[in-house]
Amino acid sequence: MTSTTDRARAAMMGAAVADAATMGFHWLYDQARIAEVAGDEPEFRAPNKADFQDKGYFAHGGKTPGEASHYGAQMMAMATAMAGQDGYTADAYAGAFREWFDYGGRWVGYCDRPTRATLLAMAAAAADEQPITTCGADDAQLPAISKLPVLVARHHDDPGLAEMVESAVRLTNDRDDSVAWGLATARMLAAAIHGASPADAVAAAREGATDQITKQIAAVHEMKSSTTAEVATAHALHCQLEVAFPVLCHAILTAESYKDAVRANILAGGDNCGRSIPIGAVLGACFTGDDTRGIPTEWAAKLKAPGDFITVVAG
């Protein structure tokens, strides 16, 4: 029998594998070009500037298949904060965030705008001997939710989960709407860890949601017969949660398997890496123990992850 512990571990692994699988086509804003280059198996493509043909932003030069994008690194930073600890604390997460992304940190690669803004504010606060846990950027892009699979996997049964989610989101993306999308994402993840189907996990995101999120999920249901690429085209392919959240919800809602949903999200283009983390986390949990529909073992074997992340996944 699959346990919540098994599903929590699969959520973390599913998020990391989906991010790594997607990284090669991240920020290519041309669905036809992705299909032309990759066909039906776009996963784990080595980043190649020639693939982009000036139809997107090439961010991951020098990375190799199996490595994380900067979104995956956001999740790894949360794992560093949680490794060997009893649970989430803002201080530990802030310290791990700087350990990963600040000058000379563990992450070597592209650094997004909210991360840069947060790091600059943290440096100024530290210089003034002020707390560094209240330095989040005024930003509502996908990095706001990238850290959540590790946090929810550890605290899915904790009555204080909502407060932890708000703290973690605001630490990097200090906006009310970012928190709202973070809470909705956390509800999906927790439901999946507790055994919900993909459709029921999306339904869980409505509980206590803002009107904007409720309308987004209703719109997703109206487009249920469309492909994820079509939904992405209808909403937009960029990084803002106002357009990305309905696309990732559609990928989850209509998923027949982890593999097919991750592939569909890659082929949808744009900020597919940012969307891949909640998609992979929810579906990794939902399809735990299903050899046909779950995380492919050959995909998981390609993941290149740091030891503290693997330690947190192993429990």
HELIX and SHEET records of a PDB file:
HELIX    1   1 THR A    4  THR A   22  1                                  19    
HELIX    2   2 MET A   23  PHE A   25  5                                   3    
HELIX    3   3 GLN A   31  ALA A   38  1                                   8    
HELIX    4   4 LYS A   49  PHE A   52  1                                   4    
HELIX    5   5 HIS A   70  MET A   82  1                                  13    
HELIX    6   6 ALA A   90  PHE A  101  1                                  12    
HELIX    7   7 ARG A  113  ALA A  127  1                                  15    
HELIX    8   8 LEU A  142  ILE A  145  5                                   4    
HELIX    9   9 LEU A  148  HIS A  155  1                                   8    
HELIX   10  10 LEU A  161  THR A  172  1                                  12    
HELIX   11  11 ASP A  176  ILE A  193  1                                  18    
HELIX   12  12 PRO A  198  ALA A  204  1                                   7    
HELIX   13  13 ASP A  211  GLU A  222  1                                  12    
HELIX   14  14 THR A  228  HIS A  235  1                                   8    
HELIX   15  15 LEU A  241  LEU A  253  1                                  13    
HELIX   16  16 TYR A  258  ALA A  268  1                                  11    
HELIX   17  17 ASN A  272  CYS A  286  1                                  15    
HELIX   18  18 THR A  297  ALA A  300  1                                   4    
HELIX   19  19 GLY A  307  ALA A  314  1                                   8    
END                                                                             
